[in-house]
Amino acid sequence: MKKQKFLALLSLSISIILSVFNSNITGAIIGISSSYVSLAAMIFFIFGLILTFYDSRSNREKIQEIVTRYKAKEIDPIEAVIDINNVIPIQSVKFKAGIQHTISGERDSYPISLREGERAEELAILEYIVAVRNHPEQRRINELHLAKGLSTKHYSEGIKKLIESIKGKYAKDLQARLGIA
């Protein structure tokens, strides 16, 4: 995604530079006629616009696509969390098994359609781990309620063990891909 934005900016910049310096003098200096410089500027401009608007889907749509790929087992939970965190840096998670699964970024909250089952719980726990890493001072606003006796609000001992278990299961990936020990 960042590479795409860079290419779009580069392409638009090249088109502006070519347009600004498009004169008979410039064309004569580099040995290219003015019409070719204009054509090149137009091509770079159109390419830059296409790249700029190609991925202009809303964050909600991007997150939903990631969750759909995760549900279909096309990506693992670590990759899903990394991709979601790239769309919006995760600041908080609210998960109540079977009822609610929401992540929040800096400005907005986004519902996650995956609310039941082991994969939903695993994803929510990894989102929680990333949210705490991203914003340790906001640890208290994260809520995980997986089952009776497994909650970050009321029964924290059980959930702490489960979080550590998930951290252990994905220790290599968490360290290598997210810098979480």
Contacts in CASP RR format, 6 or more apart in sequence:
PFRMAT RR
TARGET T0000
AUTHOR 0000-0000-0000
METHOD contacts of the structure
MODEL  1
MKKQKFLALLSLSISIILSVFNSNITGAIIGISSSYVSLAAMIFFIFGLI
LTFYDSRSNREKIQEIVTRYKAKEIDPIEAVIDINNVIPIQSVKFKAGIQ
HTISGERDSYPISLREGERAEELAILEYIVAVRNHPEQRRINELHLAKGL
STKHYSEGIKKLIESIKGKYAKDLQARLGIA
1 55 0 8 1.000
1 86 0 8 1.000
4 51 0 8 1.000
4 54 0 8 1.000
4 55 0 8 1.000
5 51 0 8 1.000
5 52 0 8 1.000
7 48 0 8 1.000
7 51 0 8 1.000
8 48 0 8 1.000
8 49 0 8 1.000
8 51 0 8 1.000
8 52 0 8 1.000
11 44 0 8 1.000
11 45 0 8 1.000
11 47 0 8 1.000
11 48 0 8 1.000
11 51 0 8 1.000
12 44 0 8 1.000
12 45 0 8 1.000
12 48 0 8 1.000
12 49 0 8 1.000
12 52 0 8 1.000
14 41 0 8 1.000
14 44 0 8 1.000
15 41 0 8 1.000
15 42 0 8 1.000
15 43 0 8 1.000
15 44 0 8 1.000
15 45 0 8 1.000
15 48 0 8 1.000
16 41 0 8 1.000
16 45 0 8 1.000
18 37 0 8 1.000
18 38 0 8 1.000
18 40 0 8 1.000
18 41 0 8 1.000
18 44 0 8 1.000
19 38 0 8 1.000
19 41 0 8 1.000
19 45 0 8 1.000
21 37 0 8 1.000
22 34 0 8 1.000
22 37 0 8 1.000
22 38 0 8 1.000
22 41 0 8 1.000
23 34 0 8 1.000
24 34 0 8 1.000
26 34 0 8 1.000
26 37 0 8 1.000
27 33 0 8 1.000
27 34 0 8 1.000
27 37 0 8 1.000
57 65 0 8 1.000
59 87 0 8 1.000
59 88 0 8 1.000
59 108 0 8 1.000
59 110 0 8 1.000
60 110 0 8 1.000
62 87 0 8 1.000
63 84 0 8 1.000
63 87 0 8 1.000
63 88 0 8 1.000
63 103 0 8 1.000
63 110 0 8 1.000
63 112 0 8 1.000
64 113 0 8 1.000
66 75 0 8 1.000
66 80 0 8 1.000
66 83 0 8 1.000
66 84 0 8 1.000
66 87 0 8 1.000
67 80 0 8 1.000
67 84 0 8 1.000
67 112 0 8 1.000
67 113 0 8 1.000
67 114 0 8 1.000
67 123 0 8 1.000
68 113 0 8 1.000
69 75 0 8 1.000
69 80 0 8 1.000
70 77 0 8 1.000
70 80 0 8 1.000
70 114 0 8 1.000
70 119 0 8 1.000
70 123 0 8 1.000
71 113 0 8 1.000
71 114 0 8 1.000
71 119 0 8 1.000
75 83 0 8 1.000
76 173 0 8 1.000
77 119 0 8 1.000
77 122 0 8 1.000
77 123 0 8 1.000
77 126 0 8 1.000
77 170 0 8 1.000
78 126 0 8 1.000
78 170 0 8 1.000
78 173 0 8 1.000
78 174 0 8 1.000
78 177 0 8 1.000
78 178 0 8 1.000
80 123 0 8 1.000
80 126 0 8 1.000
81 90 0 8 1.000
81 123 0 8 1.000
81 126 0 8 1.000
81 127 0 8 1.000
81 130 0 8 1.000
81 178 0 8 1.000
82 177 0 8 1.000
82 178 0 8 1.000
84 90 0 8 1.000
84 103 0 8 1.000
84 127 0 8 1.000
85 130 0 8 1.000
85 134 0 8 1.000
88 103 0 8 1.000
88 105 0 8 1.000
88 106 0 8 1.000
88 108 0 8 1.000
88 110 0 8 1.000
89 105 0 8 1.000
89 106 0 8 1.000
89 134 0 8 1.000
90 103 0 8 1.000
90 104 0 8 1.000
90 105 0 8 1.000
90 127 0 8 1.000
90 130 0 8 1.000
90 131 0 8 1.000
90 134 0 8 1.000
91 104 0 8 1.000
91 105 0 8 1.000
91 106 0 8 1.000
91 131 0 8 1.000
91 134 0 8 1.000
91 135 0 8 1.000
91 138 0 8 1.000
92 103 0 8 1.000
92 104 0 8 1.000
92 105 0 8 1.000
92 131 0 8 1.000
92 135 0 8 1.000
92 138 0 8 1.000
92 141 0 8 1.000
92 142 0 8 1.000
93 102 0 8 1.000
93 103 0 8 1.000
93 104 0 8 1.000
93 124 0 8 1.000
93 127 0 8 1.000
93 128 0 8 1.000
93 131 0 8 1.000
93 142 0 8 1.000
93 143 0 8 1.000
93 144 0 8 1.000
94 100 0 8 1.000
94 101 0 8 1.000
94 102 0 8 1.000
94 103 0 8 1.000
94 104 0 8 1.000
94 142 0 8 1.000
94 143 0 8 1.000
95 101 0 8 1.000
95 102 0 8 1.000
95 115 0 8 1.000
95 120 0 8 1.000
95 121 0 8 1.000
95 124 0 8 1.000
95 127 0 8 1.000
95 128 0 8 1.000
95 143 0 8 1.000
95 144 0 8 1.000
95 145 0 8 1.000
95 146 0 8 1.000
96 143 0 8 1.000
96 145 0 8 1.000
97 115 0 8 1.000
97 116 0 8 1.000
97 117 0 8 1.000
97 120 0 8 1.000
97 121 0 8 1.000
97 145 0 8 1.000
97 146 0 8 1.000
97 147 0 8 1.000
98 115 0 8 1.000
98 116 0 8 1.000
98 120 0 8 1.000
99 115 0 8 1.000
100 111 0 8 1.000
100 115 0 8 1.000
101 111 0 8 1.000
101 112 0 8 1.000
101 113 0 8 1.000
101 114 0 8 1.000
101 115 0 8 1.000
101 120 0 8 1.000
101 124 0 8 1.000
102 109 0 8 1.000
102 110 0 8 1.000
102 111 0 8 1.000
102 112 0 8 1.000
103 109 0 8 1.000
103 110 0 8 1.000
103 112 0 8 1.000
103 127 0 8 1.000
103 131 0 8 1.000
104 110 0 8 1.000
112 123 0 8 1.000
114 120 0 8 1.000
114 123 0 8 1.000
121 146 0 8 1.000
122 166 0 8 1.000
124 144 0 8 1.000
124 146 0 8 1.000
125 144 0 8 1.000
125 162 0 8 1.000
125 163 0 8 1.000
125 166 0 8 1.000
126 166 0 8 1.000
126 170 0 8 1.000
128 142 0 8 1.000
128 144 0 8 1.000
128 152 0 8 1.000
128 163 0 8 1.000
129 163 0 8 1.000
129 166 0 8 1.000
129 167 0 8 1.000
129 174 0 8 1.000
129 180 0 8 1.000
130 178 0 8 1.000
130 180 0 8 1.000
131 138 0 8 1.000
131 142 0 8 1.000
132 139 0 8 1.000
132 142 0 8 1.000
133 178 0 8 1.000
133 179 0 8 1.000
133 180 0 8 1.000
142 152 0 8 1.000
143 151 0 8 1.000
143 152 0 8 1.000
143 153 0 8 1.000
144 150 0 8 1.000
144 151 0 8 1.000
144 152 0 8 1.000
144 159 0 8 1.000
145 151 0 8 1.000
145 152 0 8 1.000
145 153 0 8 1.000
146 159 0 8 1.000
146 162 0 8 1.000
148 155 0 8 1.000
149 155 0 8 1.000
149 158 0 8 1.000
149 159 0 8 1.000
150 158 0 8 1.000
150 159 0 8 1.000
150 162 0 8 1.000
151 159 0 8 1.000
152 159 0 8 1.000
167 174 0 8 1.000
167 180 0 8 1.000
168 174 0 8 1.000
174 180 0 8 1.000
174 181 0 8 1.000
175 181 0 8 1.000
END
